[in-house]
Amino acid sequence: MLSNLATLRQGRSKRISSWDRTGKNRDRLTIKKGETRTMAKINRPGTVRHIWVTISCEDEFYLRKILLRAYWDGETSPSIDSPIGDFFGVGHARVNSFSSAVLNMSARSGANRAAMNSYFPMPFAKARIEVINECDTAVRAFYYYVDYDELDKTAEDQGRFHAKWRRENPCKGWWSFARGRQWSKKFREAVSDAANLTDAENYLFLEARGRGHYVGTVLSVHNLCGGWWGEGDDMFMIDGKKWPPDLHGTGSEDYFSHAWGMQVQNAYIYNGVSFHKPGTAHNFNERITVYRFHLAEPVIFHKSLRASIEHGHANNRSDDYSSVAYWYQTEPHYEFAKMLPVAGRLPRPDIDVVTSPAPGPRSPNLRMKERMAKGIEK
């Protein structure tokens, strides 16, 4: 980045913002309940360089209820499709100060408000960026900048930026958990003996079709099972399913470039923890958001990509996972997941650990035998 800073660039610097066109200080949008507002509509080529947003809304979960969407080149299916808080790097409908190379937040102490920034370059021939208010109230104040380069034409070799949120609440693990059960000898032996030779039941970050490269993941976890939620291997299958995957990892914290668990105080330029709320006894109800950006080594695909991660070792755990995948590709894109309605996006309440039922575990051995009998998916 710095080595190219002195190189004289083509284009013209432009900005679309919420400034008060009357010249007064009402530099914001008010967005009615159920209303869609356009942040930027640009009818000539360019590249978005920076998006800044800050919001005041009385709805406790506005960061999950407000959707951010972007459409490039006249497409009808959005290339950016995410709750606004998750897009900027923090899940659970909360804000927290953190900084990375491409996303950051600067949170106001004692209030669920923050300045939110994106520095992902987003090239386009035409662009439309909008927000949809699905809160129970009006958004009282929505401030924003969209800074972009206006160009005579876009480069033919540049993919279009995409960001997609999805959720599994909870993931379908094969062990039934209750208070203390996961630390039993029987549990440890079952997990140790379990094996996984497919990505079919992994948590799916992205399924893409076309040519492009994958550049990042934000993952939010609500710990419903207690203990350590990681140990899931990441798997990237490039240009078709196969076993082993083209990229196979060694554990959740390893994929997010940590080790020996997540160091919750660390937020770096390419990886880190953007939010952490400790759980109760044995980490029940822990909430965490972690991120990993493949800026130095994007995952290249020519026909297709499946990016996924196990939820616990061999998919044994049933935690609440939600994520945003970030990637560039040629259009049109494949819509692999529909946006959930508001009720499906809200953070779930804390589980009642004391009164949770304790059903017996489902045998992992039978399940693993069934998988082996099926063989590797073609």
ZIHU-V733602 format. One record per helix or strand of 2 or more residues. SS is the DSSP state (A for helix, B for strand). FROM is the first residue (numbers start at 1). LEN is the number of residues. Records with the same first field share a line. If there is no record, write none. Layout:
BEGIN
SS->FROM-LEN, FROM-LEN
END
This chain:
BEGIN
A->2-3, 62-4, 84-4, 181-3, 185-9, 252-4, 281-3, 313-3, 342-4, 364-11
B->12-6, 29-3, 36-7, 46-11, 66-7, 80-4, 98-2, 103-5, 114-5, 122-3, 127-7, 139-12, 160-9, 203-7, 212-11, 234-5, 247-2, 271-7, 287-7, 299-3, 304-6, 320-10
END
